[in-house]
């Protein structure tokens, strides 16, 4: 017979039940740590893919003017039968990147996918996948020149730097050219004895492709060729140049010939435009040190000082990585025109150099080598601040108050026409792509009278009005009554938190206002 279990009343001690949850969490942490040690590249790519997938779903919209109006709007107008830019010898825009969007939009519409938000979700997912190449080959660069430990840090920076997922899913040419640059640099540094001829040729082909997306990247193969020549690597330098010229001629020269009627037409027009002081003055300008200030802020101060000095530390040991980045930044620093997005093409190799150089600096510089707790503290602060910024930007609906009203109107079957009242602060351009239907759109900016709008309408009868901004809202609605006696507010769209903060910091260049939609009966 089985003896009965002792009862608590019998005085026998009953062992307490051991908690299982802490043990399970500890085992999970150990498994993750072991996986990180054994397969750091796999973990890095999973983190990068997860963050970019989140940005593709949670961060619609566009960041700057060019990633929408110089790519998406142009491509859609081509699909609709327009000929924007085409046949114009003075157009300074490459057709390659917008042309890829035209091909994609055409294919999606043939499949019956015509909703603008659906199209842009597909675009963001494809951009996210493309950007993973920068993470993959950036990790391999760091592993080839500095070992696995530094590669893990570089991989995490490439995967989870706070701007990376947000920018990766945008249609910026400055971001789209990143993977070809990183792949080319990996081809040049992967062999211990220096680049082989075949690798140099392939690197040139990739750099030529980067040039067709963003013209300023031409300084990178030029600088790499000089570094190789100074090292007396004549054959790789020549093959690098051959690959660059061959790729650029086929892609850029060919597309310009087809679209503009002259090979390299857009590149020559671009050079002419950007060498004219009158044209330069129409865009934001700044002192030579503006980008140094930008990088110091973006890389999370004061840790940014460790990272930037670390980049400088790599100049001798990793010349094929350092000097192209340095030359690119120097060229943009000397040029008067300054915009933050211009730095994006070299951001991945810059982060790789920062991961490598900051460690070497901490080991060899006495003031840091004797203060390991300071270095750990700087990195801890960096990752805390980076995580907060990462969460904010990865979920940021950029330009929501400009896009959402038009997207809402796209879903309304009764729209006959739209009036955009922008008298508080006129946005530079209207993202009509998101309206997605051929109805007339009229603008009523500051300084334009209602009578002038009435004359412009002609026989059109718009039945929706979108007012942007809250200042004197009732008075602005009242002045529209002669044209629209019955105006009923049916929707409103406020900017996201990030856009609201950017508007508060710089309202002139960040016009992010609440939009109100009225139906005119």
N, C-alpha and C positions, 0 to 999 in steps of 0.2 A: 504493500500500500504506500501511497505517496503521502508523506507527512504534510500537514497543513502549513501554510505560510504563517510565520509569527505575526501576531497582532501587535499594534502599538501599545495596547493595554498590558501585554505580557512583559513589557520592559525591554524587549529586544530592540537593538538599534536598527533603524531602517535607512539604508543608504539613500541620500538625496539623488533625484534624477539629474543627470548631467545635462547642461544646456547644449543643444545640438547646433543652434544657429551660429554662435561664434566659431565653432569648429569648422562648419561648412564654409563660412566666409574666409577663414584662414586658409583652408585648402584651396579655395578658388583663387585667392591672392597668390598663393604659391604656384598654382598652375599658370596664372597669367604672367607671373615673373619669369617662370621657366620658359614660357612661350616667347616672351620678349627677348630673353637671352638666346634662345635657339633660332628663332625666326623673326628677327627685328624688321626685315623688309616687308614680310607679310603683314605684320601688325601695323606698320606704318601705312601701307597701302589701304588696309581696312579702315583705319582712322581717317585717312584722306578721303576715301570714297564715301564713308558715312557722312562726313561734314559737308562734302560737296553735294551729296544727294539731298541733305537737309536744306542747303541753300537753294538748290533747284526747285524744291517744293515750297519753301517758306519765304523765299526772298525774290519775288517777282519784281518787275519794273526795270528801270535803267539807271545808271549811275551818273553819266555825264551826257552832254549833248551828242557827242560823236558815236557812242555805242548804240544809239537808237536812230538818230536822224541821218547819219552817214552810212548806215548799214541796213537796218531793218526797214525803214521807210522807203529807201531807194529800191531794195529788193522787191518789196511788195508792189511798188508802182511799176516795176518791170513786169511782174506777173500780171498786173492789170492792163498791160499794153502800153505803159508810158515809156518814154525814151530819155529820162533824166540822165544827164552827163554824156550819154552816147553821142558820138559824132562831133563832140566839142573838143577842139584842139587845145583849149586853155583849161580844161578840167585837170585838177591836180590830185585826183583820187584814184587809187588803184582799184581795178575792177575785180580783183581776185577774190577777196574776202566777201564783199557784197554779192559777187557772182555765186559763191557757194550757198549763200542764203536764198538767192533766187532759185537755184536748183532744188533746194530743200522745200521751199514754199510751194513750188510748182508740183513737186511730188506729193506733198501733203494734200494739196487741193484736189489732185487727181484721185486720192484715196478718200475724199469726202471730208477731210479735216479742214474746215474753214474758220473755225473760231480763233480769233487772235490770241487769246490766252492759252489755248491748247497748242497752237504753233510755237509760242514762246516757251512753253514748258518743254517741248521737244528740243528746242534750241538750247535751253539751259542744261538739259541732261546731256546733250552731245558735247557742249562746252566743258561740262564737268568731267566727262570721260577723257576728252582731249587733254585737259590739264593734269590728269594723273601721270602723263608721261614726264612732266617736269619733276614730279615727286620721285618717280621710279629712277630716272637717270640722274637726278640730283643726288639721291642716296648713293648710287653707284659711283658718281664722281668722288664724293667724300670717302667712300670705302676704298677706292683705288689709290687715293693720294694720302689718306690719313688714317685708315684702318676702320674697323667696325665700330669702335666706341664713338668716334666722331661722326660716323655715318648715321648712327642712331639719333644723335642730337640734330644733325642736319635734316634727317628725314622728318623728325617731329616738327621742326621749324617749317619745312616745306608743306607738311600736311596740315598743321594747325595754327600757323601764324594768323593773327586775327583778321587780316585783310584777305587772306588767300582764298577761302571758300567763297566769300562774297564776290570777289573780283573774278574768280575762275568761271563763274556761270554767266558773266556779262559778255556783251558782244564787242568788247574793246579790242582794237587791233594791237594795242600795246600788250594785251594779255595773250591774244591768240598767237603771237609770234614767240612766246616763251618756250614751248616745247622744242621747236627746231633749234633754238639757240642752245638749250641744255643738252640735247642729243649731240649736237656738233661738238660741244666742249667735252662731253664724255668720250667721244671717238678720239679726240686729240690727247686725252690724258690716261686712257685705260691701259696702254702699253707701258711697262716700267721704263723702257729705254727711249721713250718719246714716240710721237706719232709715226706710224707706217704710211707708206704711200697710199694704199687703198683707203685707210681711215681718213687721211687728209682729204682725199677726193670726195668721199662721202660726207665729211664734215662741211666741205664747201657747198655741196648740193643742198644740204639742210640750211646752211646760212643764206644761200640764194633764195630759198623758199621763205625764210624769215624776212628777207628784204622785200619780197613782193607783198607782204602783209604790212610791214612798217619800214618805211624807207630809211629812217635814221639808224637802223641796225647795220647798215653798210659799214659803219665804223668798226664793227666787231671783227669781220674777216680781215679788214685792212690792218687792224692792230695785231691780230694773230699772225698775219703774214710777216709783219715787221719783227715780232718776237722770234719767229722761226728763222728768219734771215739773220738776226743777230746771233742766234745759236748755230749758224752755219748749216741749217737744215734746208738746203736749197730745194731739193726735190719735193719734200712735203709742202713747203711754202708755195711752190709753183702749182702743185696739184690742188692745193686749197683754193688758189685763185682760179684755176680752170673750172673746178666744180662750182664755185660761186657764180662765175660768169655764165657758165652753161645753164645752170638752173634759172638764174635771173632772166637770161635771154629767152628761154622757152616760156616761162610762166609770165613774167612781166612784159617782156617785149612782145610776145605773142598775143597776150590779152589786150594790150594797148593797140596793137595793129588791127585786131578785129573790132574793138570797141571804139577806138578814136581815129583809126586810119593812119597811125604813125607809130612805129615801135618806140617804146619808152617815152611816149608823149606825156603821160601823167607825171613821170619822174622829173622830166625837164621843166614842166609847168610848176611843179612843186618847188624845185630849186629856185626858179625865177620869183615865185610868190614869196618865199621865205628869205630871200635876199633883198627884198624891197623894204626899206625902213618905214615907209608909209603903211604897208600891210602889217608889219611887225607891231606897230603901235596900236593897232586895233584889237590886239589880244592882250591878256594879262602879262605883265613884265615884272622883273624883279632883279635884285642884285645877284652877283655871282654866287654868293653863299646861301641863296634861298633853298637850294636842294639839300645842302648840308643841314640846315635848320629842319627841313621836312623830315629827313631820315632820323635825325636825333629825336624828334617827337614821335614818329611812327614806330620806331623800334623800342619804345617804352623807356623813357629816361627814369633813373640814371643808368640802367642796364645798357641802354643804347650806346653809351660811351665805351663800355667794355667791348661791345660788338663791333663798333666802328673802328676803334683802335686795333681790334683783332683783325679786321679786314686789311688794314694797312700793314700789319705784321706779316701777312702772307705774300707780300710783293716779291720777295726773292725766291722763296721756296716753291711757290705755286704761280709762277709768272704767266703761264698760259691761261690761268683762271683770273688772276688779278688784273692784268693790264687791259684786257678788253672791257672789263667792268669799269675800271678807272677812266679809260679813254671815253667811254660812253657818257659817264657822269660829268667828266670835264667838258666835253663838247656841249652838253646841255647847260652846264653852269655858265659857260662863256656866252652862249646864245641868249639874247635879251628876253625872248619869250619864255615864260615859265608857267607850267601847269603840272600839278602833282602826278597826274596819270602818265606823264612822259617818263617817269622812273620805272614803270612796271616791266618793261622788257628785260631788265637786268636784275630784277628783284630775286628770282630763284638763285642764280649764281652768287649774288650778294649774301643771301642767307647761308649758303653753303660755306662761303669764305668766312662769314662771321662765326659759324659753328666750329670751324677748324682753327681760325686764328685766335679766338677768345680763349680756347684751351691752351694753345701754345703760349699765349701772353701770360696766362695765369701760372704756367709752369716756369717760364724763363724770366719774367719781370719780377724783380725782388720785392717790390712793394705789394704785389699780389701773391707771390709764392709764399710769403711769410704770413699771409692773412687768408687762409682758405675759407674761414667762416664768412668773410666779406664777399668772396666770390659766390659761395653757396647762397648767401642772402640776396645778392643781386639777381641770381637766376630764379630764386623762389619768388621774389617780387615780380619778375618778368612774367612768370607763368600765371600768377594770380591775376595781374592786370590784363594779360593777354586773354585769359579765359573769360573775363567779364566782357571785354570788347568783342571777343569771338561770338559770345552768346547774343550780343546786341546786333552785330552786323549780319550774322548768318540767318537771322530771322527778320531782317529789315526789308519791308516793302518799300523800295526806293521809288520816289516820285509818285506815291500812291494817290495823292490828291489831284494829280494831273491825269493819271491813267484810269483810276477806278470810275469816275463819272462817265467817261467814254465807253468803257467796258460795260457799265450798267446800261447805257443807252443801246449798245449793240444787242443786248438781250431783249429790248423792247420792240415788238413788231410794229408799233404804231408811229415810229419816228419818221417825220416828213422833212425835218430840217432842224438845225441847232444854232442858237446864238450864244456866243461865249462873251460874257461881260467881264472884262479884266481891268476895270478902271483903277483898282487899288494898286496892283503891281502886275504888269503884263509878263507872263512867262515868255521866254525867248521864242519857243515854237510849240505848236500843238501836236501831240502824238496821235494823229488821225488814224494811224494803223489800228489802234484799239477800238475805234468806232466800227470799222470793218464793214461798212455799207455805203453805197454811193448816194448819200443824201447831202444837200448843200449845207455848208458850215459858214457862219458869218461871225465876225469879231467886232466887239464894241469896246475898244481900249480907251484909256484916259485921253481926253482931248477930242474925241469923236462924238458928234451930236447924235441924238436919236433920229433927227430928221435926215441926217446923212445915211444912217443905217436904213431908214425907211426907203430912201431912194435906191440904195444898193440892193434891197430885197427884190425889187421888181415884182415879178409874178410869184415868187417863192413864198410859201406859207410855213415857216418853221414853227414847230409846236413844242419845243423844249428850249429852255434857257438855263445856262450854267453860269453862276456867278462865283468868282473866286475871291476870297477874302471876306473878313467880317466888318471892316470899317464902313460905316454909314450904309449898312446893308438895306435897311428899310427905305432909305431915301433913294438908293440905286434901283430897288424894285419899283418904287413909285414912279420914277422917271420913265420906266418902260411901259407904264399903264396905257399911254396913248396907242401903242402898238399891240399890246397884249393886255386887254382889260381884265382878264381872269388869269392870275398866276398862282398856282398852288405848289407849295414845296412838297416834293415827293421823295427826296433822298439828300443825304449830305455825306461828305467824305473828308475826314481830317487826315493830315499827314501823319506818318509814323513818328515814333519817338526820336529816332536818329535824324530824320528830315526836319522835325520841329526844332531840335537843338541846333542843327546846321543853319536853319533860317534865323534863329535868334542870334547866332554868332556872326553871320554874314548875310543879312537879308538882301543885299544887292545882287549877289551871285547865287543865292540859294532861295529861289522863289517857291516856297512850299507853304501854301495857304489852304485853309479849309475851303472846299468847293460845295456849293449848294445847287441842287438841280430842281428846277421848277417846270411844271407842265402848263402850257398855255392852252386853255380851252376856248 
